[in-house]
Amino acid sequence: MALGEFGRLARWLRYGGEIMPDLLGINHLTLSTTDLDRLVGYYTELLGATFAFGRAATSTDPRIAVLDVGGADHLMIVETDTAPSTELDPLDQAGWGLRVATLAQLREVRERIVDAGWQVGQIEELPAQWTMTARDPDGRPVDVRAHRPRT
């Protein structure tokens, strides 16, 4: 029996014969901003996200934009009156990140961010990937990474 099948059997036994669904990943991440158009422009024009849909503000709900960031993953951006946190996580990193396919693409994204005048760190080499931390127009840190090819 393959490990995946064993895991499904163990879940079936634990949950009284009900097979729990497999998680496929993170569906979306919600970011807040005081300037929705500026932040949408940053993530689409510089980082390559695509605009999926938006919703105008109503008397009860804020204005939002949803961006496709690859696969079935999305950024939901919500316009608020309060500026978002610009703090790093407990590991002194962004705490979240986006991924590109190759080191060459990571270099290209970094160059676009620099050319646009936004803040971005140097590309660092890690054991399994390359990474850089940028600051979006709200000052929020975002890691952008490229995984190394598996050999």
Summary of the structure (lengths in Angstrom):
residues: 151
radius of gyration: 18.7
end to end distance: 26.0
largest distance: 57.3
contacts: 367
relative contact order: 0.16
helix: 24%
strand: 29%
